[in-house]
Amino acid sequence: MRLTNNLILDVILTVLYAFLVMIAFNLANIYYLRKVSMNKWYMLATSIVLFGAALALLAYYPNSLWHLIPLTFSLFAFLWFFDLRRKLKIKKTTKQIVMKPKAKPNRAKLASKPDVTENNKKK
């Protein structure tokens, strides 16, 4: 992104822009995006399309900053894609532990035999 004629200032502004986009994405993720379920491949396709739109705007209007709007949304969609991908990996690796009672084999044997205590009482 060439915003000024100074290369160092351009690098600082680009890093600041990326930092602000990451902060905005994290805030949106905390309050909104975690609650929304979305297909991860739709987010990847959205990010690619918006990135292409940002490049097209940059090609047609090289001296304006209009390309930053689709670029910002493209970065949001790309970060959301990675977040959704990470969530799916976490869900797949964790298995729920179910407590089942242990089978007692002697119980079945005793049920088929006559009750020993009743025989002792009769004697």
N, C-alpha and C positions, 0 to 999 in steps of 0.2 A: 504494500500500500504506500504510494507516494503521496503524502499529505503536505510535506514541506520540502524545501530544497536541502535540508540538513539530514544526512543519513542516520546519525545517532538519534536525533529527535524522532525520526520515522520509526526506528526500532523501539524506542521507549513508548511511543504512542500505540504501536501494535501490541506490545506486551501488556500495556495498560488496558487496551480494548479486550484482549483475551482474558485478562484477569477479571474485568467487569462482567464479561459474559459468563465465566465460571461461577462467580458469586451469584449472579441472577439465576443461573440454572440450579444451583444448590438451594437457594431460597424457594424457587418454584418446585423443586423436588420434595422439599420438606413439607410444604403446605398443600401441594396439589398433585404432582405427578405420581407420587407413591400410591395414591388412591385410585388412579386411572389404570385400567388394564388395557394394553394395546399390543398388537402383533409387532414383534421386533423388526420383521422384514418390511413392513409398511413404513416404519420410522427410518430405516436405511434408505428406502426408495425416495422418501420425502426429502431426506438430507441431500441426496445426490441431485434431485431435480432442482432444489433451491440453490444448491451450490452452482449448478449450471446457469440458473437465472442470474445469480450474482456475477458470474463471469461475463454473461451476455451484457448486463448493464454496464459493467466496467469497460467492455469493448465499445459500446455505443456512446457512453458518456464518461470519458476518462477523467475529466476534471471535476466531476461531482461526487458526492458521497452517497448517492442513492443505492449503490451496490452493497452498502453496509446492512441495509434492512434484510434482504434475503440471506445474506451471509450470516447474520445473527441467528435467524430462524434455522438456517442449515446447521449451524453449530449446536443449537439447542436439540434439534432432531438427532444429530449424530451422538451427542452426549446421552440422550435418552435411549438411543439404540444400545449403547454399551451398558447402561444401567439395567435395561430390560434383559440383556444377555446375562449379566451377572446374577440377577434375581432368579432366572431359570436354572442356572447352574447350582445355586444354593438349594433350590427346591428339589432338584433331582438327587443331590447327594445325601440329603438328610432323610432317614427313614424313621417312621414313628415306631416307638417301642410299645408293644402290647403285652401286658402282663396276663399270662394264661396260667390257670391252676395246673399243678403237676398231677398227672394221672397216678392213681394209687392201685397197683395191680392186685394187691392182697384183698381189696374190697370186693372185687368180682369173685374171688375164690370163696370168701366167707359167705357171700350171698347165696351161692349154690348149695352149700352144706347146711344141714339143720343146725339150729341154734344150740350151742353147747351149754349155755347157761340154763336154758329151760330144762334140759335133760338132767342137770345137776340138781335142780330144785325139786324135781319129781322124785328123786331117790331119797 
